Amino acid sequence: MDYRSRRWAGLIFISIAVSLIIVDSTIVNVAIPSIVDDLGLTSTEVQWVQEAYTLVFASLLLVFGSLADRFGRRRMLLIGVVIFALSSIAAAFAPTGGLLILARLVQGVGGAMVLPATLSLINATFRGRERGIAFAVWGSTIGGMAALGPLLGGWLTTDFSWRWAFGINVPLGIVIIVGVLFTVAESRAEKVGSIDVVGAFLAVIASASLVFALIEGRTYGWWQTATPPSIGDWTWPWQISPIPFAFAIAVLGVVGFIAWGRHRQRTGRSTLIAFSLFRIPSFRNGNIAAMVVSLGEFGIILSLPLWLQFVIGFDALQTGFVLLALAIGSFVASGAAGASSGRISPVAVVRVGLVAEIIGVAGIGFVVAPDTAWGWLIPFLFIYGFGVGLATAQLTGVVLADVPVVESGQGSGTQSTARQIGSALGVAILGTVLFASTAGILGAKLDDRGLDAAQRDQVVSAVVDSAGGAIAGLEQSPATADLATDAKAAFSDGTRLAAFTAAGFLTLGFLATLSLGSGRPRKVEEAEEPEEAAAAG
C-alpha cells in the first residue's frame, strides 16, 4: 500500500485522534455541573474527575512515547484509541463518582498512548516546510474539534444526559481506527534498548504525588492534619498532614528519576528521556516555556462552566454556546498560523498568542460578577481562544524542530509530558485558588451577617463541597436567599482570582519564551525525505 501518497489524508486522522482527547476534556467541562447534581460529587471529586485523567495522562506520556519508538507508533496510537473508547463506555455507565474517576484513570492510559504517537508520527512523516504545515493542520484540526466540544457537550447533556458526553467517544474512535489503518504507515526506531522500568516507576510516582498533594491539600491540611484520610479501617494517625510527605515523595521522585536516567546513560543503556536532547536549545528552552504556559492555559476552563451554571443560572447547552467563542477563536488562529508558516517565525507567533491569552483571561477576571451579562465574556473568550490557537501548535513545532527522527517518540513524549504536568498543576492550583478563596470570602460575608460559627461552617461546606451546586437550593428558600446572594458573590470572586492567577502564569510563560531566540524566521531544507520505516503493503 502506498502510504506516502496518502500522508496528508493520514494527517487528518492523526489530528482527529488527538482531537478526541481535546473534545473529551471540553465536553466533560460543560457536563461537570450535571454530573455533580446526578452523582452528588464533592468539590474534591470534581477536581479528581478532571485530574484523574490528567494525572495518569501526564505520568505515562514518557513511558508510551518511548514504547511507541520501539513497538510501532501507529500500533501505539491504535491501542490507545481502543482503550480510550472502551473506558469512555465505562465512564458513561458509571453509577458513582468513584467509578467515574476510575474510568477517567483508564481514559488517561489511552490518552497517554495517543498523544505522543500522533506527534512522533508527524515528526517521522514530514520534513522541512511540510512539517510546519503539518503541525499547523494538526493544530487547526484540534481547534475545529474543540469548537464542537462545548456545544456538543451542552446539547448532549441538556437534551439527553451527561453520560452521552462520554458515549460520543465510541463512534469517533471507530472512525479514527479505520482511517489510520488505511492512510498511516507504521514507523519505529531502528535501534532500541531495554525498557527503563525503574525510570517509568519514578516518573509515575513523582507526578502522581505532586498532583495528589496540590488537589488534596485543602482537604487534609497543608501542614497540620485537618481531616485525616482513611482507607478501610485504617485512619491517618499523626498530627502532621500527609501532604508534606506527598510533596517530599514528589521531590525525591524527580531527583531519583534524573539520577537514575543519567546513570543508565553513562552505562550505555536506553533511558526514558533522551537526556542528550536537552543539549538542543530549542528543545530545552521550549519545554520549559511549554510547561509554564500550560500552568495557566486551561485551568480557567474548570471554574468558568461551574460559575456560568451555578451563579448565572445557565444550563449546559447555554454554557456550551458561550464557551464556543473560545473554541472558534482557537480554530481561526490555528488556520492563521498555518497560513503564515514559513513567513513568520514560530517563536514570534507563540509570543503573539501568549499576549492574546493574557489579555483574554485577565479580561474574563475583570468582568466576572454575580450580575455580569454573558455577552461581556464573548470577546475575551474569543481573544483567549485566538491566543491558544496561535501558541499551541507553533510551540510544539518549536520544541520538536531539531529533534532527530529516531528519537521523535521520546522527544514528543517529553514535550507532551511537560505540557501535561503543567496543565495538571495548573488545574490543581487554580482549583485550589477557586475553592479556597470562595470558602474564605463566603465565611467572611456570613460572619458579617452575624451567623454563628456552626451555621457559617455548614453553609460554607455545603457550597464549596458541592462546587457551587448548593447555591440553587439556598436560593429557593426565602430563609436562605440572602445567603445564596453571598455565595454567588463569593464564588464569583473565587472565579475572578482563579482567572488572575492564570493570567500570572501565562505572563511567566511569555517571559520564558524570551529564551527561545530572536524570533526571526529560519530557513528549512525541503530536500530531506521522510523516514521510510514502514512496510508498504
Secondary structure, DSSP 4 states (H G I P E B T S, - for coil): ---GGGHHHHHHHHHHHHHHHHHHHHHHHHHHHHHHHHH---HHHHHHHHHHHHHHHHHHHHHHHHHHHHH-HHHHHHHHHHHHHHHHHHHHT--SHHHHHHHHHHHHHHHHHHHHHHHHHHHHH--HHHHHHHHHHHHHHHHHHHHHHHHHHHHHHHHT-TTHHHHTHHHHHHHHHHHHHHH------SS-----HHHHHHHHHHHHHHHHHHHHHHHH-SSB-SS--EETTEE---SB-HHHHHHHHHHHHHHHHHHHHHHHHHTT---SS-GGGGGSHHHHHHHHHHHHHHHHHSTHHHHHHHHIIIII---HHHHHHHHHHHHHHHHHHHHHHHHTTTTS-HHHHHHHHHHHHHHHHHHHHHH--TT--GGGHHHHHHHHHHHHHHHHHHHHHHHHTT--GGGHHHHHHHHHHHHHHHHHHHHHHHHHHHHHHHHHHHHHHHHHTT--HHHHHHHHHHHHHTTTTTHHHHHHSTTTHHHHHHHHHHHHHHHHHHHHHHHHHHHHHHHHGGGG---------S-PPPP--S---
